[in-house]
Amino acid sequence: MKIAVLGSTGQTGRLVIARALERGHDVIALARRPERVDAPAADNLWVVRADVTHPGSVTAAVEGADVVVSALGIVKGQDPAILVQGAQQISSAAPRVVFLTSLGMGATEGALGAFNGALLKRILRHEWDAKRDAGRAVRAAGGTTVHAGPLTNKPHQGDGRLMRAADFGPRLIPPMAPRAGIAALLVAEAEEPRFTDSDTIALFESR
C-alpha cells in the first residue's frame, strides 16, 4: 500500500511515517520544507515538497497514493484556513483520507461536557470553525476523522481503539492520546478501513 502523510514534519506526523514504514508500506511524506522531515532513510520513502497554500501542489504530490493520512496541525500565528485547505485538497485528490483532529471540536462538540466544552471553545476560538469545516470536507468525501484528546509523549497500554463519536458519552476529563498510539491507529485505519464516512474518537488505557 502507498500511504501519503500530510503534516509529516510534526511530532505525530513523524511517528505516522515511522509506523507506516515499519508496516512495510510505501510512504510519501508531504512537506512545505522537505529538509525538516525527520525520518529514517528507506527505499520506500519519498519526501515531496507540497504546500496547501499553493493549489495543485498537494494534488500532484499524492498522485498514486492509496490513502492520505493527515496529522496536519497549525502553530501559533498560522492561518487556521490551512486546515480547511489541506482537508479539501487531499479529499478531492486521494481515494481515501484518515484525518487527525481534536476531541471536543467539530462533530464532537459537547464531548467534554458543557463547562469544558465552552472553555475549549474560548481557548481555541481562532481555529474552531476551521476544524469543523475540515472535518466536514473529509467526511463528505467518505473519509474518517479521528478525534483525539490532548496529545502526549507518555507510554500507554495496548494499541488503543477507535469508536464512533456517536457512541461516546460526554466526559469531564478528556482521554489522553499518546502520539505513538495515535500514529498506530491512523495507520491501522488506513490499512483496513472500518469507519468510512465517520467521526471517531481515539481511546487508550493509561498506565
C-alpha positions in Angstrom: 0.0 0.0 0.0 1.1 3.5 -0.7 0.4 6.0 2.1 0.9 9.7 1.8 1.4 11.6 5.0 0.3 15.3 5.4 1.8 17.1 8.3 4.9 15.0 8.1 7.3 17.4 10.0 5.2 17.5 13.1 5.7 15.2 16.1 2.8 13.0 15.3 3.3 13.0 11.5 6.9 11.7 12.0 5.5 8.8 14.0 3.0 8.1 11.3 5.8 7.8 8.8 7.8 5.6 11.0 4.8 3.3 11.7 3.9 3.0 8.1 7.5 2.2 7.1 7.6 -0.4 9.9 4.5 -2.0 8.5 6.2 -2.3 5.1 4.2 0.4 3.2 5.5 2.8 0.6 5.3 6.3 2.1 5.1 9.7 0.5 6.0 12.4 3.1 4.5 15.8 2.1 6.3 18.8 3.5 6.4 22.5 2.8 10.1 22.3 3.9 11.3 18.8 3.0 14.6 19.3 4.8 12.6 19.2 8.1 11.3 15.7 7.6 12.9 13.6 10.3 12.6 10.0 9.1 14.9 7.1 8.6 16.4 6.6 5.2 14.4 4.0 3.3 14.0 2.9 -0.3 10.2 3.0 0.1 10.1 6.6 1.4 9.7 9.6 -0.8 9.9 13.1 0.6 7.9 15.5 -1.7 7.6 19.3 -1.4 4.0 20.3 -1.1 2.2 23.3 0.4 -1.5 23.5 1.0 -1.4 27.3 0.3 -0.3 26.5 -3.3 -3.2 25.0 -5.1 -2.2 21.9 -7.0 1.0 21.0 -5.2 -0.7 18.7 -2.8 -2.8 17.1 -5.6 0.3 16.3 -7.6 2.2 15.0 -4.6 -0.4 12.4 -3.6 -0.9 11.1 -7.1 -0.8 7.3 -6.9 -1.4 7.1 -3.2 -4.0 4.6 -1.9 -4.7 6.8 1.1 -3.7 10.0 2.7 -3.1 10.1 6.5 -3.2 13.7 7.8 -1.6 14.8 11.0 -1.7 18.4 9.8 -1.9 21.0 12.6 -1.2 24.7 13.0 1.1 26.6 15.3 0.6 30.0 16.8 0.4 32.7 14.2 -0.6 30.4 11.3 -3.9 30.9 9.5 -6.4 28.2 10.5 -7.7 28.2 6.9 -4.7 26.0 6.2 -6.6 23.1 7.9 -9.6 23.5 5.6 -7.4 23.9 2.5 -5.5 20.8 3.4 -8.6 18.8 4.0 -10.2 19.9 0.8 -7.2 19.2 -1.4 -6.5 15.7 -0.1 -10.1 14.8 -0.1 -10.5 15.7 -3.7 -7.2 14.1 -4.8 -7.0 10.9 -2.8 -9.1 7.7 -2.9 -9.4 7.8 0.9 -8.4 10.1 3.8 -7.8 9.5 7.5 -7.7 12.9 9.2 -6.5 13.6 12.8 -8.3 16.3 14.6 -9.2 17.4 18.1 -11.7 15.9 20.6 -14.4 18.4 21.6 -14.3 20.2 18.3 -16.2 19.8 15.1 -18.6 16.9 15.1 -17.5 16.0 18.7 -18.5 19.4 20.2 -20.0 18.7 23.6 -18.0 15.5 24.2 -16.2 17.2 27.1 -19.3 18.5 28.9 -20.8 21.9 28.9 -18.2 23.7 31.0 -15.0 22.2 29.5 -16.5 22.5 26.0 -17.2 26.2 26.5 -13.7 26.7 27.9 -12.1 24.8 25.0 -14.1 26.9 22.5 -12.9 30.1 24.2 -9.2 29.0 24.2 -9.2 27.6 20.6 -11.7 30.1 19.1 -9.3 31.1 16.3 -9.3 27.6 14.9 -12.8 26.4 15.9 -14.6 26.9 12.7 -11.7 25.7 10.6 -11.5 22.3 12.3 -15.3 21.9 11.9 -15.1 22.7 8.2 -12.1 20.5 7.7 -13.8 17.5 9.2 -16.9 18.1 7.1 -14.8 18.1 3.9 -13.2 14.8 4.9 -16.4 13.1 5.8 -18.2 14.4 2.7 -15.5 12.6 0.6 -16.0 9.3 2.5 -13.0 9.7 4.8 -12.5 9.1 8.5 -11.9 11.8 11.1 -10.1 10.7 14.2 -10.7 13.0 17.2 -8.0 12.8 19.8 -7.7 14.2 23.3 -4.6 16.1 24.5 -1.6 14.6 22.7 1.3 13.3 24.9 4.5 11.5 24.6 3.8 9.3 27.6 3.7 5.5 27.4 0.4 3.6 27.0 -1.0 0.2 27.3 -2.2 -1.8 24.3 -2.8 -0.4 20.9 -5.8 1.8 21.7 -9.0 1.7 19.8 -11.4 3.8 17.7 -15.0 4.2 18.5 -17.8 6.0 16.7 -18.2 9.5 18.1 -22.0 9.0 18.3 -21.3 6.2 20.9 -19.1 8.4 23.1 -20.7 9.8 26.3 -19.6 13.3 27.5 -16.6 13.2 29.9 -15.3 16.0 32.2 -11.8 14.7 31.8 -10.7 14.2 28.2 -8.9 10.9 27.4 -5.2 11.4 26.8 -3.8 10.5 23.5 -0.2 9.1 23.3 1.3 10.2 20.0 2.8 6.8 19.2 -0.6 5.1 19.8 -2.4 7.7 17.7 0.1 7.0 14.8 -0.6 3.3 15.1 -4.4 3.8 15.0 -4.2 6.1 12.0 -2.1 3.6 10.0 -4.4 0.7 11.0 -7.4 2.6 9.8 -5.6 3.4 6.6 -4.8 -0.3 6.1 -8.2 -1.7 6.9 -11.0 1.0 6.8 -13.6 0.3 9.4 -15.1 3.8 9.8 -15.7 5.2 6.4 -17.6 8.5 6.3 -17.4 8.6 10.1 -16.3 10.6 13.0 -14.3 8.5 15.5 -12.7 9.0 18.9 -9.4 7.5 19.9 -9.3 5.8 23.3 -6.3 4.3 25.3 -5.8 2.7 28.6 -3.4 4.7 30.9 -0.6 3.1 32.8 
